[in-house]
């Protein structure tokens, strides 16, 4: 593995590497025949990775998590990602591996690296999902892309590719290629180092409605030569597992690798929403909202953009409010105790806009916006209630703004993240949002990727049936 022009020493990185540690959750083995097919989903998040195995009925067979390592930089080291993936595959019991029909992988959005397509050698230090590029780089992308395009964000994959272009990071390499984190990990399984999917490629300049890269991007021949080929939608069969990987882990020789997605979309898929107007709110340190819409919505001012999911769109935005505000004022024990004292059917009559610090992005785009959390009542329970109400109103305003921008009307909100456990908060949110609010049974992105693997296997089976009926129309994966 070679890192060009960044001063990294891969040999040194390997000698200091602490092997990723496994933290295995209880294995839930469904009552299924050893002959029934299984499907694997791999999730690579910001601090660790997870593998989930399901059967054809979408029952969980296995759920295992590994951390990347003891050092902060381990989370940004491709060598660690690889070792973590191999460790997770080894954690899957042989009885499940031997009947695994397909695998899909999700990774953090806009995490990318350059590789030598011919050899698979990593050429650069990865640029991570939250790594903003310099203003002059963003300006160069701004001169190419249309106004308000999602690639104009300083953290977009295209801005990272443009930064590499300025650095001449691929000089002397015959076959350089950009791959996203999920693309690169999948390439280790099937040895095809040039493929991506609709979702990962969106922030690179891929236009999902036209199913091709934007014409304004393709005009730059140097950049376009580095773009990964877009196989198809997430879950589409991509390639068969390599012989060496199949033999190493005792997977069936017919096991396929399917196109993946981003970690946030995989988590959305895990929640099980399927209809326009159905949404998922993730109540973590911040509050992220994604909703299925019949109409595409893109507005870079608010950080709103749409991913394509088959024939519909996944529209999303994120506010800076959320659990970080609560943790600044309450311990976990206080939150649990005080929530029991709150009557969610009444109002505190306090107009809070809770933020952890100055700055908001959605539904208000104002980097100078200050938190509004005055006056503070004497009762700690009333103070908590006012904060919960304030966050709920921000959520309501967010979905109202999506509707104003052209998205489908809100019908249902499924909740995931740590805040989903608070039934008092969910009751308050139900009253403010005016639609049913329910917890998600499945919250892990790895489960969403396993669903994509199952979908890909079913698509391949259907394709085989069609090919048998119409052999002149048959196509390889």
N, C-alpha and C positions, 0 to 999 in steps of 0.2 A: 504494500500500500504506500503510495507516494503522495506527499502533500507539496504542491508546487508554490514557491514564492511566498510562503507564509511563515517560514521559520520553524515549522513544526518538525519534530523528530519522531517518526512513527516507531522506530525501534525503542526509543526511550519510553514512549507512551505504553508500549506493550510490556516492557519490563516492570513498570510501576503499576500496571493494571491489577486491580483486585477483582477476582472473578465474580461476576454477578451472583448475588445471593437469591435463593428461591424462597418465596413466602407463599406457601401453598394453602389456599382456602380449602375447606372440606370438599372432597370430590363427591358430586352428586351423580350417581350412576343410574340412569333411567333403566327401567325393566325392558330391555330390548334384546333381541337375538344377536348373537355374535356375528350373524351373517348380514344384519341390517347395516345400511351405509351410515357413515359418520362424516361430519363436515367441520373443518377447523377455521376459526377466525383468530387472527393475531392483531393485537392493538399495541401500537408504539406511541405512548404519551410523552409528557414532558419529564417525568421522573422515573418511569418504569414501563414495563411491557406486560402483557397478559395474553394467555391463550384460552380460548373457549371452544369446546367441542359440543356439537348438537347432533341429534338424529333427524330423520326425515320428518318427524312430528314437531320439530323445533324444541324438543326437550333438551335441557342441559345435561351433558354427560360428564363434563369436566370443566373446572375453572381454576387456573393457576396463574399466579403473578410472580414476577421477578423484578427486583430493582436493578438499576444500571450499574451501581457500584457505590463505593464510599465517598468518592470525590465528586465535586460539582461538575468538573469537566468531563466526567464519564458519560454524562447525558448527551454530550455533543461529539462523541467519538464513534465513527462508523465501525471500528473494530469491536467496540463494546456492544453496539447494536447487533452486530453479527453473532457474537458470542452469546448474547442474551437470547436471540432467536433460536440458535441451535440448542441452548439449554432448555428453552420452553418446549421445543419439539421432543427433546429427550424426556421431558417431564410427562408427556402424554403416554399413558400405558400402552403397551404393545397391542393389546386386544382392540384398542380404539384405532391406533395407527394402521393396523392391518386392514381395516375396513373404511379408511378415510378416502372419500371420492374426490374431494376438492378442498382448496385452501384459498383464503383471501386475506389481505393485509391492509390495515389502515395506519396512517402516520400523521404527524402534526402538519397542519396546513402551511404551505410555503416554506417548509424546511427542504433545502435542496443542496446538491453537490454535483461536481463535475467528475465524470469518469471517462476512461478510455474504453470506447465501445468494443474495440477488438479484444482487449485483454481483461477488462473489468477492473483495472487499477484505478483507485481513487486518486484524483489529481489535486483536489483542493480541500481545505478545511470546510466542512459544511457551513452554510449560512442558515441559522436557525429561524424558526417561525416568527420570533419577536425581534429579529435583528434589523433595525431600521438602517437604510442606506443614506449616504450623504446627500445633501440638498442638490448638488450639481448632477448627481446620478438621477435623482427624481426629475429634475428639470429636463434631462435628455429624454426620459420616457414620456414626459409631458408633451414634448415636441413631436412625439410619434402618435400617442394614443388620443382618442376623443376625450372631450371634457367629461369629468365625473366618472371615468372608467375605473374599474376596480384595480387595475394595474398601477394606478397613480399613487397608491398607498406606499409609503417608504419601505414597508415590510413585504411588499409583493414579490413574487418569484421573478417577475420580469425586471424589477429594479435590481435584484441580486444578480441576475444574468448580465445586466448592463454594467454593474460594478465590476464583474469579472472581465467583461470586455475591455473596460478601461485599464484594468490591471494586466491585460494580455496573459491571463492565467493559463490559456491553452496553447501558447506558443510552443512549437516543436512537437505537438501531439497530432498524430495523423487523424484520429477518429474521436475527437472529444464529443461528449454528449451530456446534457443536463438531465439529471434524474431527481425526482422527489424522493423523500425518505422511503415512502411505501413502494415506489417503483424500484429503488435500488435493492431493498430487502427481497422483493419478489424476484428480482433478477438472480439472486443467489440460489433461488429454488429452481428456476427454469433456464437460466443462462442466456436469456434474451435481454440485452442491455440497451433497449431503445424504446420501451413501451411505457405509456402512462394511461390515465383515464380522464374522463370529463371533469370530475370534481377537483382532482389535484392540479390539473392544468388550467383551471379558470383564471388564477392570478398570474398566469404566464402569458395570457393573451388568447386562450382558446375560446371560441364562440360556440357554446353548446347548441344554440338554436340552429346555426348553420352546420354544426358538426365539423368544424375546421378552424384552423388558426385564422385570426383576423388578417385581412388583406394588408392593412397598414403595417403589421408586424412582418409579414412575409417579404415586404419590400427590402428589408434589411437582410441581405443574403448571408452575412456572417452570423447574425443572431439566429436566423431561421435554420441554418445548418446544424445548430446545436439542440434544436427542439426535439423532445421525444415524440415518437409516433403515438397517436391516440388510438388505442385499440377499439374502444367503444365505451358504452356506459359502464359504471361500476357493477361488478358482478358478472360481466360478460366473460366467457371462457377466453383465456389469454394464451396459454401454452401448457403442454404436459410437463409434469415434474421431471427434472433431469434424472437420468438413470442412476447417477452416483448418489443423488439425494434420496431417491426411492430405495436404493439398496442400503444406504447408511441407516435410515430410520425404519425400514421395512414397511414403506407405504406400497400400495398396489401400483404396478407399472402404469396403470391407466389413470392414476390420480392427476387432476388438472389444477393449475393455478389460475385464479380468476382475477379480473381487474379489481383493484381496491378502491379506496376512497380516503377522505380525511377523517381524523379522529372524531371531530364534532359531528360530522354527518353520520358516522357509524353509530355514535351514541344516540342520535336522533332516530335512526332506523331501529335500534334496540327497543325504543319506547313503544313501537308498534302502531303509531298513527299512520293512517293510510288515505284520508279523504281531505279535499280542499277545505280550508278553514280550521283544520285540526293542527294544534301547535304544541311545541315542547318548550317549557321554560326551565332553564337550568339555574338553580339557586345555589351558586357557589360563592366564592369571594366576590365575584361580580355577577350580574344577572344577564344571561344570554337567552335570546328568544328566536326560535325558528318556527316557520309555519308553512304548510303546504298551500300553494296558491295556483290557480289556473292561469294567472297572469304573471309575467316576469317583472320584477321591480329591481332597479339599480339606481342608487343615489350615493355617490361617494362622499357627499357632504355629511351624511349621517352614518357612513360606513355600512350602508345597506347594499347587499348584492344577492343575486339569485343563482343557486345551483340547479341544474336540470336533474329531475328524477323521473325518467321515462317520459311520459307525456305531460307532467306537471312540473312545478317549480318549487324549490325550497328557498323561501325568502327569510332573511335573518338580520338581526341587529343586536347590539349589546350595550348595556348601560354600565356605568362605573359603580352604581349602587349595588348592594348585595350583602353577603355575609361578612365582608371586611368591616362594614359599618357596625354590625352587631358585635363583632368580636372586640371592637375598640371600646365598647361600653359594658359588655356583659361576659361573664364566664359561661361555659356550657351548662354548668349546674344552675346558674341564675336564669339562663334562658329557659330551661326546662321547668323550673319552679315558677317563675313569673308568668310564663305562658298559661299555666293552669289557673292563674288568678284573673285572666283577661276574659271579658265577655265580648266575643266577636260580633255580637248582634247590635252593639251600640258603638257610637263614634267618640273619639277623643276630642274632636273639634279643633285639633291642632294641624296646621298646614305645613308639614315637614317635607323637605326634599333632601333625604339622607344621602350623603356622599362621604367617602373616606377621606377625601382631600379636595382641593380646588380642581375643577375641570369635569366636564360631562361631554359625552359623545352622542348619546341616543337615549330618549327621543329629543333631547335638546343638544345641539352642537355648539358648545361654548367652552373653550379651554380655560376661560377665566371664571366660570361659574362657581360660586362658593356654596358650601353646604348650608342648608337652612334647617336648623334644629332648635329653634327657640320659640317660645319660652320652654324651660325644662320644668315639668311638674314635680311636686314633692314625692309623689308615688313612683317608685321604680317600675311598677307594673304599667302605670299609665304612660311613662316615658317609653317603655318597650312597645306598648300598643301604638303610640304615635309613630314610631319608626316603622313598624310593620305596615301600618296604613300608608305611610309615605311611599314605601317601596312598592306596595300594591298599586298605588296611583300612578307611579312611574311605569309599571308594567302595563296598566290600562292605556296610558298615553302612548306607549310604544306600539301596541297593537293597533290603536286608533290611527297612528301615523302611517303604519304599513298599509292600512285600508285607504287612507288619503292618498298615498303614493301609487295605489292601483292594485294592491293585493286583495285576496278573497276575504270576505267577512269572517271574523273569528267565531268558531263554533264550540271548540273544546280545547282545554289546556291540560296537558299531561306534564307533571312536574318531576324533575330529577335533581340530583345534587343533594347536599347536606340539608338544605332548607326544606326539602320535601317531607322530612320526618315530622315537622312541626304542624300538628293538626289545627292548632289555633290560627296560625298564619294562613294555612290553606282555606280556612273558613272565612277569614278576612278577605283574602284574594277572591274567593267565590262571590262575595257580596259586591266587591268593587268591579270585577271583570264582567259580571252578569252572565257568565257561561259556566258549565260544569268544570270543576277543577279536580283532578284525580292524580294519585301517585303512579309512577311507572313501575310495573312489575320487574322490568329489566332495565338496568341503568348502565351496564358496562358496554363500552364501544366494541370490545372483542366479540360480544354476542351479536352486535350489528354486523360485524364482518363475517361471522359464521353464517348469518342469514344470507349475505351476498354469496358466500361459497355454495350454499344450498341452492340459491337461485341459479347460479352458473351451471351447476350440475344438471338441474332440471332443464335449462335451456339447451345444454349439450344433448341430453337424452331426446328432447323434442327435435333438435336438428338431425339427430341420427335417424329418427323415425321418418322425418321428411325426406332425408337423403335416400332412405330405402325405397320410399314411394316415388321419388323424383330424382334418380341418381344424377341426372344431368345438372341439377342445381346444387349438388353437394359441395361443401367447402371445408377445407381443413380449419383447425382452430386458428 
